[in-house]
Each structure stands twice: as C-alpha cells, then as structure tokens.
Amino acid sequence: MVDDLYQKNLLRHAAASVGHGRLLKPHGTVTLDNPLCGDRVTIDVKLNDRLISEVAQVVRACVLCQAAASIIGANAVDKSESDIQSIIIATKDMLHSKGTLSVNIWPEMEAFAPVATHTSRHRCVLLPFEALLQATKSAAAGEDDSLTT
C-alpha cells in the first residue's frame, strides 16, 4: 500500500525541493497546517501585474506535501490567482476521479495519481496549493491597496 503511494517520481519531486526557502519582503505570506497529520506549509509570493513573479516555501510535512510544494516552486511563476484556482480544481477532480487528469494542468501533477485511492492523503497534496492561493490573494489585496493609496 505504501509502495504504490510513494513512487519514485513523487520521491524525486519531494527531494528536488524546488523553491525551498523564504523570500525577502514578500507581498503575501501564508502558513497552513493540517492538524490531522502535522503538515505545515509556509508560502511566500511576490506579484507583478497580478502574476506570481517569485514563490518560495518552507515545508515541514510528509513526502506528498513536499512534492506538491516542489511542483509549485517549479511552475507557479507567471501564474495568476485564477490559474491557481483552476489548478486546485483540476487536482481535486483528479484525486476524486481515481487519478485521471481531466484538463491539461502541470504535467508533474500526474505523479499524484496513486493518491486518488488514499482519500485521507488528499489534504496532504492540496495543502501547499491552498496556501499558494491564499498567499496570492493576500498579495493581490496588498497590491490593490498600494495602487489606491
């Protein structure tokens, strides 16, 4: 059961840890916890014209959460809040449809197909994406404030 979940591709993403660290003076920062398993993700973003220009994260979590954060680090730049919402929806759809991607999202997301049958682990995959979305919303709100002040 564990072997089918933690395949080499997922382990590679987690080990790559793309975007690990913190940004200096981020426009938005969010920390989310999963109290059921102890995962904790902090994501920093900077925006430029409402697109993510920089992203970094600190992840103290399971391999699934680490892999998701690393995939975010590799793909989130130049994405909008709407793009991130679409990726979350597509990921949820994939997890609920037994691992089939219904739309063309980041190809690396296929690594999470084995998680579909482990519903208790869906939150581990989604936590970094939810943190990214909230950080992006926070940054956009700050960007809006700076435009009107």
C-alpha positions as CSV (number, residue, x, y, z in Angstrom):
1,M,0.0,0.0,0.0
2,V,2.7,2.5,0.9
3,D,4.8,1.4,-2.1
4,D,2.1,2.3,-4.6
5,L,1.7,5.7,-2.9
6,Y,5.3,6.8,-2.7
7,Q,6.5,6.0,-6.2
8,K,10.0,7.2,-7.4
9,N,8.5,10.1,-9.3
10,L,6.9,11.5,-6.2
11,L,10.1,11.0,-4.2
12,R,12.1,12.8,-6.8
13,H,9.8,15.8,-6.7
14,A,10.0,15.9,-2.9
15,A,13.8,15.6,-2.9
16,A,14.1,18.3,-5.5
17,S,12.6,20.8,-3.1
18,V,12.3,23.5,-5.8
19,G,11.6,26.9,-4.3
20,H,12.6,25.9,-0.7
21,G,13.3,28.9,1.4
22,R,11.8,32.3,2.2
23,L,11.5,35.5,0.1
24,L,12.8,38.8,1.3
25,K,9.9,41.2,1.6
26,P,7.2,39.0,0.1
27,H,3.9,40.6,-0.9
28,G,1.9,37.7,0.6
29,T,2.8,35.0,3.1
30,V,0.5,32.3,4.4
31,T,1.1,29.4,6.8
32,L,-1.3,26.5,6.8
33,D,-1.4,23.4,9.0
34,N,-3.1,20.1,8.6
35,P,-3.8,19.1,12.2
36,L,-4.7,15.5,11.3
37,C,-1.1,14.7,10.2
38,G,1.0,17.6,11.3
39,D,1.9,19.0,7.9
40,R,2.8,22.7,7.9
41,V,3.4,24.8,4.8
42,T,4.5,28.5,4.7
43,I,4.4,30.1,1.2
44,D,5.7,33.5,0.3
45,V,4.8,35.2,-3.0
46,K,5.6,38.3,-4.9
47,L,3.4,39.6,-7.6
48,N,4.0,41.7,-10.7
49,D,0.9,42.8,-12.6
50,R,-1.2,40.3,-10.7
51,L,1.0,37.4,-11.8
52,I,3.3,35.5,-9.4
53,S,6.8,36.7,-10.0
54,E,8.5,34.8,-7.2
55,V,7.5,32.0,-4.9
56,A,9.3,30.2,-2.1
57,Q,8.2,27.9,0.7
58,V,9.2,26.1,3.8
59,V,7.5,22.8,4.2
60,R,7.6,20.6,7.3
61,A,5.4,17.8,6.1
62,C,5.1,14.4,4.5
63,V,6.6,13.5,1.2
64,L,3.3,14.2,-0.6
65,C,3.1,17.7,0.7
66,Q,6.8,18.3,0.0
67,A,6.4,17.0,-3.6
68,A,3.4,19.3,-4.2
69,A,5.3,22.3,-2.8
70,S,8.3,21.5,-5.1
71,I,6.0,21.3,-8.1
72,I,4.6,24.7,-7.2
73,G,8.1,26.0,-6.9
74,A,8.8,24.8,-10.4
75,N,5.6,26.0,-12.1
76,A,3.9,28.9,-10.2
77,V,5.8,31.8,-11.7
78,D,3.8,33.8,-14.2
79,K,0.5,32.2,-12.9
80,S,-2.5,34.3,-11.8
81,E,-4.8,33.7,-8.9
82,S,-7.3,32.4,-11.4
83,D,-4.7,29.9,-12.7
84,I,-4.0,28.7,-9.2
85,Q,-7.8,28.2,-8.6
86,S,-8.0,26.2,-11.8
87,I,-5.1,24.0,-10.8
88,I,-6.7,23.3,-7.4
89,I,-10.0,22.4,-9.1
90,A,-8.3,20.1,-11.6
91,T,-6.2,18.5,-8.8
92,K,-9.3,17.8,-6.7
93,D,-11.0,16.4,-9.8
94,M,-8.0,14.1,-10.5
95,L,-8.0,12.9,-6.9
96,H,-11.7,12.2,-6.9
97,S,-11.7,10.5,-10.3
98,K,-9.2,7.9,-9.4
99,G,-6.2,9.6,-10.8
100,T,-7.2,10.8,-14.2
101,L,-6.3,14.3,-15.2
102,S,-9.4,15.8,-16.9
103,V,-7.7,19.0,-18.1
104,N,-4.2,20.0,-19.1
105,I,-2.5,21.2,-16.0
106,W,1.1,20.9,-14.9
107,P,2.3,17.5,-16.2
108,E,4.1,16.8,-13.0
109,M,0.7,16.5,-11.3
110,E,0.3,13.1,-12.8
111,A,2.7,11.9,-10.1
112,F,-0.2,12.2,-7.6
113,A,-2.5,9.7,-9.5
114,P,-1.7,7.0,-6.9
115,V,-3.0,9.3,-4.1
116,A,-6.6,9.1,-5.6
117,T,-7.3,5.9,-3.8
118,H,-6.0,7.2,-0.4
119,T,-8.6,9.8,0.4
120,S,-7.1,10.5,3.8
121,R,-4.0,11.8,2.0
122,H,-5.7,14.2,-0.4
123,R,-5.3,17.1,2.0
124,C,-1.5,16.5,2.0
125,V,-1.4,17.1,-1.7
126,L,-3.8,20.1,-1.6
127,L,-2.4,22.0,1.4
128,P,0.5,23.7,-0.5
129,F,-1.9,24.8,-3.3
130,E,-4.3,26.2,-0.8
131,A,-1.5,28.1,0.9
132,L,-0.3,29.4,-2.5
133,L,-3.9,30.6,-3.4
134,Q,-4.3,32.4,-0.1
135,A,-0.8,34.0,-0.3
136,T,-1.6,35.2,-3.8
137,K,-4.9,36.6,-2.7
138,S,-3.2,38.4,0.2
139,A,-0.5,39.8,-2.1
140,A,-3.2,41.0,-4.6
141,A,-5.1,42.7,-1.8
142,G,-1.9,44.5,-0.8
143,E,-1.1,45.4,-4.4
144,D,-4.6,46.9,-4.7
145,D,-4.0,48.9,-1.5
146,S,-0.7,50.3,-2.8
147,L,-2.4,51.4,-6.0
148,T,-5.1,53.3,-4.3
149,T,-3.0,55.0,-1.6
